[in-house]
């Protein structure tokens, strides 16, 4: 009789451990792939965002899940201002159908920012041509080209690029709070 009781208690403790491990809680890291294309050039605050193929770091409990959220901040690139885009996720549907209302923040994301080198070289060339033409026409000298090249380069250097997050990009989200859990 004592053996059965001990075995039953051991089974209950094991089951409780598995259930406790199976919870999504604060600090859980979720990895997945962005479903759509997003860019600081055309995204808008409040735009819906979904992430699929979501898995968790907590013993693999969340498999083939889905995150739902929105674009929480966007800044289009301009002169002296880099492009920015931020996401916030508020709902997790685990692959087994369990639904979590969460709050989260992005810890890693694969984004693409274009290289500005070609624009800088083009700005320097255009500045040199314009500076040279102005220098010769107005002042009869040749220093205008060098001054124009420097000005064109600096102007292009300060021109920032937008950030792009193409569909299929990797994203990692950390759960900061779980407000409720519902079964199917």
Buried (B, 14 or more C-beta within 10 A) or exposed (E): EEEEEEEEEEEEEEEEEEEEEBEBEEEBBBBBBBBBEBBBBEBEEEBEBBBEBBBBBBEEBBEEBBBBBBBBEBBBBEEEEBBBBBBBBBBBBBBEEBBBEBBBEBEEBEBEBEEBEEBBEEBBBBBBBBBBEBBBEEEEEEEBBBBBBBBBBBBBBBBBBBBBBEEEBBBBBBBEEBEEBEEE
